[in-house]
């Protein structure tokens, strides 16, 4: 409320009071309705002048009020007449006006100072109704809340289980919890409302921040806990979630988030209301096509019994639901067996008293929860191009050294491993090809090099981290190694001392994936000359074979394993590849001799020519090393696109034969050269492509005007438009009847 408006309002009320009192004195019978009628008919008083901030009372006493450290000092500042009459400089309003100070008085319980401010405001005609009522309401609210806290049940509310629903697929469990005792019932009052953009609505961002500030969540290997205490109707509720899960999960691969759902039924307190929900995405430690029969170890507990199926769960597909429903449920888990004081045997899916009763898994895991043994794995890829299930690209471009990232494809059976080691290996001959590979001679089983130490080592968290291991740049290649092998372990070996030697030959490990180890390096640029002659007479197309005549390399230079031909252009720094993303025009293996000739044929079997892309001016031949690493420089050639001229010579004249011998001819010829004069070609749509040629050639011609080889003579094109020649003593072919 502005200061001028406050003054006017009080002035009108004062006059009305006076009129009412006057009417009561002169006419005692005019009380009640009559008195009100007289007040209504009284003429409106004149509006008083507005009070400015510079000379208003509150702005003069405000500095001293702000500086007051005690209630008495604040009261004295409000009552100081000298300060009210003094001319002082205007006060900065950033810290608030007297309205703000009065609210502070109430919040501090400085009641005497607050009363003094209100009493003085009547005199100075300043309405403090709004700040006083607001501060008193807030203080009363906090006081009432404090009284409620005297009730121990309010201060320490009993636990109320959250309403819960869940779903699962092969690799994860999805849960949604509501901060309410029943799924469709009202629950905690957590929404933060906003009036931005017009109509009031739930501010999702601020509500989520509010929920996170009150919520505590803890996810461990076999348990999920959550708790939030908040207002619910006229009370406080402590909503809890406490689940002892049926099987192990991966905490680092799991998470939770706050989502919002449109309120329905009894939850819908207002139109368009939204309620926050707590969502969990929990990673199963042992993904199976067999489903969890219940969410918790004890399926009889109320929290699990109330956890109905979550039909709209993210990551839930119809195919996986059908697969889970058609497969038998899990019979036991590590957690159910631990609860029964026994050991889990995965091969039989049951609890056993000793691992001697578990077929194929005779060793007890170090944590005592399950029986383990050597993994039964084999490298397997997704296609014939990925037969070993992993990939590695050498980023170290020096010979006999490698470096880069080894990546493997995750699959369900690999999640049974607790640790991986990356080892040097080789493929022995004569064994069966890996699954997914084309059966061909040369495939063999993969075996680690026994004497080698692992290149890398990591514990697995069932997909919580990328399926990759890094090989440092500059790692020397071990003699005899042809592959990089990923060796998996069912139970993590003890490497606490840092000693990892012997892991690659440990019989407890199994080769799970592999990649061919190709040592990439950059060869020296090709040394020699590049030649090419276009054999396609069509414009903007080239055909033929480019040849690179190699020179002898210096001793110790890295020779190429192959050569490639690419389009090039003249850039600001010299020749450069036109588009490195495009495949090469041709690629061939390097010749056996370092001084041989490399033949790079353009085109394909179906089309022996290639179209010249826009901007291409050069042909560039590169040397390639292992792994397709190209040399930094290339031999280049500015190609000539051979095509026939579009403009012909004219005014061609030949004199009579002057040689009297039979079968010989001596004569003179003259003509005018072809021209691309725009005036000559005016109106011709082909004038933009006019080509007058580079030379003129004369031939004997037969009676059908066909050329007879060899040519008689060739004249280079010159600046002079008139040409003449005088051949003499020429032998006339028997089929000749004229000259072209």
Buried (B, 14 or more C-beta within 10 A) or exposed (E): EEBBEBBBBBBEEEBBEEBBEBBBEEEEEBEEEEBBEBBEEBEEBEEEEEBEEEEBBBBBBBBBBBEBEEBEBBBBBBBBEEBBEEEBEEBEEEEEBBBBBBBBBBBEEBEEBBBBBBEBBEEBBBBBEEBBEBBBEEBEEEEEEEEEEEEEEBEEBEEBBBBBBBBBBBBBBBBBBBBBBEBEEBBBEBBBEBEEEEEEBBBBEEBBEBBBEEBEBEBEBBBBBBBBBBEBEEEBBBBBBBBBBBBBBBBEBBEBEBBBEEBEEEBBEEEEBBBBBBBBBBBBBBBBEBBBEBBBBEEEBEBBEBBEEBEEBEEBEEEBBEBBEEEEBBEBBBBBBBBEEBBBBBEBBBBBEEBEBBEEBEBBBEEEBBBBBBBEBBBBBEEEEBBBBBBBBBEBBBBEBBBBEBBBBBBEBBBBBBBBBBBBBBBEEEEEBBEBBEEEEEBBBBBBBEEBBBBBBBEBBBBEEEBBBEBEBEBEBBEEBBBBBBBBBBBBBEBEEEEBEEBBBBEBBBBBBBBEBBBBBBBBBBBBEBBBEBEBEBEEBBBBBBBBBBEEBEEEEBEBBBBBBBBBBEEEEEBBBBEEEEEBBBBBEBBEEBEEEBEBBBBEEEEBBBEBEEEBBBBBBBBBBBBBBBBEBBBBBEBEBBBEBBBEBEEBEBEEEEBEEEEEBBBBBBBEBBBBEEEEBEEEEEBEEBBBBEEBEBBBBBEEEEEBEEEBEEBEBEEEEEBEBEBEEBEBBEEBEEBB
